[in-house]
Amino acid sequence: MVHGSTLMKSLKRRIAAGSRDFLTQGEKGCAIPSSHSVSVAESARLFAHFCSARALVLGVSGGADSSSLLWLMSRWRRDCGGPPIYALTVNHGLRPEAAAEAAAVAAMAERLGVPHEIVSWEGARPQTGIEAAARAARYRLLREAAARHGASHIVTAHTLDDQAETVLMRLAAGSGPSGLAAMRPLIWRGDVLHARPLLGVSRARLEATLREAGLDWCEDAMNRDPAFARPRLRAARVVLEREGLSAERLATLAARMARQEDALESAADAAWARLAGEEEGETVFAAAALLDEPEEIALRLVGRAVERHGDGTPQRLERLERFVAYLLACARAQTPAGRTLAGAQARLARGVLRIASAPPRKAARGAKEAATIL
């Protein structure tokens, strides 16, 4: 979806402010003992930017984090006013306990006076990558609920611990600044905003909040299953914290990387406006101008063009780096070159780099013969 330039500039300012607030929040969070619950005053600060929202859809699974979100937001709305809130539980159908957990959330929501619905993930399940597929389905269903209720935001209960785990996973994957920025406090998902107001609050404090309120929560056995990456990282936390890699420090790293990423993207925006041209549906750069840019900016410019003309395949940073390094080396040597990446084709000739959609691949000979026989 294309958003108006004024709206996008406003969102960028809000996201940048969210990163700054997160750094401050993290510093405050370090000073708050893990046994301390989230107070009314702290909730008011965490949820202040929702006051102008049309309505909010909360993703509530029944675990401690999302149950705390439901309780805290219902209390905030009762005490401070605010937009309508709706709770949604997605039954992914992956565990026999899921239906009972969804029913428990429904009972809690009714007790708190929050409208609630349960939706199911329909369709085939992939053989691999089940976590990613379930996550994509969950966000799709949350967006659909937001559309039904006229909500401007979907809200999830990602915590300080989740942020730290994400940083570690991105480090293990060899991510660059964008990946190490981890989860942002506020992003677009289609035409709805996705907010994570609890990114600076530890899971232990949310559990303390529920205990103080006399509320129960569900424990998902998958959160302890070593077949998945996050449970393995949780099991390693004790060792990591002894070496100084606390959740607070990892989350602060993410916020600092987000700040640097925003600055780099702003520089790339300006460079794109200066350098990127369009001819006959192709994105065109003067090779000499690309070579004059810092390597990181040139990487981002070519990456944007690949994304614009490609087939939607997610770009892995190391592949993009090799792709751009090859093209820039050829540009320095004034050598013609051609290469494809993620469904986009780059052609370098006469000092001009052109990036367009790659032509369809020819079918293998055997496939052609089989098609002919059929």
Residue pairs with C-beta under 8 A, 6 or more apart in sequence:
1 188
1 190
1 191
3 11
3 188
11 186
11 188
11 193
12 262
14 49
14 186
15 184
15 185
15 186
15 187
15 262
16 259
16 262
18 184
18 185
18 186
19 184
19 185
19 255
19 258
19 259
19 262
20 259
21 185
22 185
22 199
22 200
22 251
22 255
22 258
23 252
23 255
23 256
23 259
25 199
25 200
26 160
26 200
26 248
26 251
26 252
26 255
27 252
28 200
29 160
29 200
29 201
29 202
29 248
30 248
32 205
34 202
34 204
34 205
34 208
35 204
35 205
35 208
36 205
36 208
37 205
37 208
37 209
37 211
37 212
37 213
38 46
38 68
38 72
38 201
38 205
38 206
38 209
40 75
40 76
40 79
43 72
43 73
43 75
43 76
44 76
44 79
44 80
46 72
46 197
46 198
46 201
47 72
47 73
47 76
47 80
47 82
47 197
49 195
50 56
50 82
50 83
50 153
50 155
50 195
50 197
51 81
51 82
51 83
53 82
53 83
53 151
53 152
53 153
54 83
54 150
54 151
54 152
55 83
55 84
55 85
55 86
55 146
55 149
55 150
55 151
55 152
55 153
56 73
56 83
56 84
56 85
56 86
56 151
56 152
56 153
56 154
56 155
56 195
57 85
57 86
57 87
57 88
57 142
57 145
57 146
57 149
57 151
57 153
57 154
57 155
58 66
58 69
58 70
58 73
58 85
58 86
58 87
58 88
58 114
58 154
58 155
58 156
58 157
59 66
59 88
59 89
59 90
59 138
59 142
59 154
59 155
59 156
59 157
60 66
60 67
60 69
60 70
60 87
60 88
60 89
60 105
60 109
60 116
60 157
61 89
61 90
61 101
61 105
61 218
61 220
62 89
62 101
62 102
62 104
62 105
62 217
62 218
63 217
63 218
63 219
63 220
63 223
64 203
64 206
64 207
64 210
64 217
65 157
65 158
65 159
65 162
65 198
65 203
65 206
66 156
66 157
67 105
67 108
67 210
67 215
67 216
67 217
67 218
68 157
68 198
68 206
68 207
68 209
68 210
68 217
69 155
69 156
69 157
69 197
69 198
70 87
70 105
70 108
70 109
70 112
70 114
71 108
71 112
71 209
71 210
71 213
71 215
72 209
73 85
73 155
74 85
74 112
74 113
74 114
76 82
77 83
77 85
84 149
85 114
86 114
86 115
86 116
86 117
86 145
86 149
86 151
87 105
87 109
87 114
87 115
87 116
87 117
88 116
88 117
88 118
88 119
88 141
88 142
88 145
89 101
89 102
89 105
89 106
89 116
89 117
89 118
89 119
90 118
90 119
90 120
90 121
90 137
90 138
90 141
90 142
91 98
91 99
91 102
91 118
91 119
91 120
91 121
92 98
92 120
92 121
92 134
92 137
92 138
93 120
93 121
94 125
94 130
94 134
94 222
95 220
95 221
95 222
97 218
97 221
101 218
101 220
102 118
103 118
104 216
104 218
105 116
105 118
106 116
106 118
108 215
109 115
109 116
110 116
117 145
119 141
119 145
121 134
121 137
121 138
121 141
123 137
125 133
126 133
131 228
139 154
139 189
139 194
142 154
142 156
142 189
143 154
143 189
143 190
143 192
145 151
145 154
146 152
146 153
146 154
146 192
147 192
151 192
152 192
152 193
153 192
153 193
153 194
153 195
154 189
154 192
154 193
154 194
154 195
155 194
155 195
155 196
155 197
156 194
156 195
156 196
157 196
157 198
157 206
158 183
158 196
158 198
158 199
159 198
159 199
159 201
159 202
159 203
159 206
160 198
160 199
160 200
160 201
160 202
160 203
160 247
160 248
160 251
161 202
161 203
161 234
161 247
162 183
162 199
162 203
163 182
163 183
163 199
163 247
163 250
163 251
163 254
164 246
164 247
164 248
164 250
164 251
165 230
165 233
165 234
166 182
166 183
166 254
167 180
167 182
167 250
167 251
167 253
167 254
168 233
168 240
168 245
168 250
169 229
169 230
169 233
170 179
170 180
170 182
171 180
173 179
174 317
174 318
175 317
176 317
177 257
177 260
177 261
177 264
178 261
179 317
180 253
180 254
180 257
181 254
181 255
181 257
181 258
181 261
182 251
182 254
182 257
182 258
183 196
183 199
183 254
184 196
184 258
185 195
185 196
185 197
185 199
186 193
186 194
186 195
186 196
187 193
187 194
188 194
198 206
199 251
200 251
202 247
207 217
210 216
210 217
222 228
222 231
223 230
223 231
223 234
224 231
225 231
226 232
226 235
237 247
240 246
241 247
264 296
264 297
264 300
265 300
267 297
268 297
268 300
268 301
268 304
271 293
271 297
271 300
271 301
272 301
272 304
274 289
275 285
275 286
275 289
275 290
275 293
275 301
276 283
276 284
276 285
276 301
276 304
276 305
277 283
277 284
277 285
278 284
279 354
281 356
282 309
282 354
282 355
282 356
283 305
283 308
283 309
283 354
283 355
283 356
284 352
284 353
284 354
284 355
285 301
285 302
285 305
285 352
285 353
285 355
286 351
286 352
286 353
287 331
287 348
287 351
287 352
287 353
288 331
288 351
290 298
290 301
290 302
290 328
290 331
290 353
291 298
291 328
291 331
291 332
293 301
295 328
298 324
298 328
299 320
299 321
299 324
302 320
302 323
302 324
302 327
302 346
302 353
302 355
303 315
303 320
303 324
305 344
305 355
306 315
306 320
306 323
306 341
306 342
306 344
306 346
306 355
307 315
307 342
307 344
308 344
308 355
309 343
309 344
309 345
309 355
309 356
309 357
310 341
310 342
310 343
310 344
310 357
310 358
311 342
311 343
311 344
311 357
311 358
312 342
312 343
313 342
313 343
314 342
315 341
315 342
319 341
319 342
320 341
323 339
323 341
323 346
326 337
326 339
327 337
327 339
327 346
327 348
327 353
330 336
330 337
330 348
331 337
331 348
331 351
331 353
334 351
335 348
336 348
336 349
337 346
337 347
337 348
338 345
338 346
338 347
338 348
339 345
339 346
340 346
340 358
343 357
343 358
344 355
344 356
344 357
344 358
345 355
345 356
345 357
345 358
345 359
346 353
346 354
346 355
347 353
347 354
347 355
347 356
348 354
363 371
